[in-house]
Amino acid sequence: MKQEVIQELSTAELIERLDEERKQLTRLRLNHAVSPLENPNKIKNYRRTIARMLTELHKRKTTEAAKEQSTAAVNKK
């Protein structure tokens, strides 16, 4: 999944997709342990997609916290 697609998702959709991607990665790892996958690079791709999603979630949380902090600072004045 590309970064542009991840950025377009809402936070709720992003969390839902992240959960699905983690489950799929677990399935791939188990299948690979039992019998080698035809393309083991799929595991790497899922890991990277999960990392992109986590990065986007973290970015959204930090920008939200920064907005709240600036709003609180303005309200104190």
N, C-alpha and C positions, 0 to 999 in steps of 0.2 A: 504494500500500500504506500502510495507516495505521500509526501508531506503536505501537498496542496489538498489532497482528499481528506487527510486527517484534520487539517485546520478548518475545513468546511463543516465538520461534524459538530453537533452540539455537545455539551459536556456530558449529558446523560447518555447520548448515543456513543460517545467516545469510551465511557466507562463500560458500557455493555459490550462494545466491540473488543475492548481490551480483555475482558473476561473470556470471550469466545476465542480470541487469539491464544491466550494462555492455555486454555483447554486443548486446543488443537496442537500446540507445541508439546504438551505433555503426551498426547496420543502419538505424535510423531516420534518422540524420544523412546516411548515404550515399544513401538513397532520396530524402530531401528535396533533396539537391544535384542529383540527376538530374531528378526531377520533383517539384514542390511537393506536400507532403502535404495531405490533405483537412483534417486538424486538426493544425496545427503545435504546438499546446499540449501534445501528447503528449510532445514532446522535453523541455519544461519539467517535466512530471510525472515523467518518468524521472530527470531530473537531481535533482529534489527527493527522490525515493525513494532514490536512491543516496546522497545526502547524509544522509538519515535513518539508513540502514544503517551508514554509516561512523561517524556520531555514536554509535550504539548500540555498535558494536565498540570504539570508543575509550573509551566509558564503562565497558564491561566490563573492558577492559585496565587502566584506571586503578584501578578498585575492586579488581581482583585484585592489583595491585601494592601498593596500600595495605594489603590484608589480609596480604600476605607481609611487608611492612615492619613492621606491628604485631606479627606473630607473631615476627619476628626480634628485635624490641625486648623482647618478653616473655621470650624464651628467653635473652637476655643477662643478665637480672636474676637 
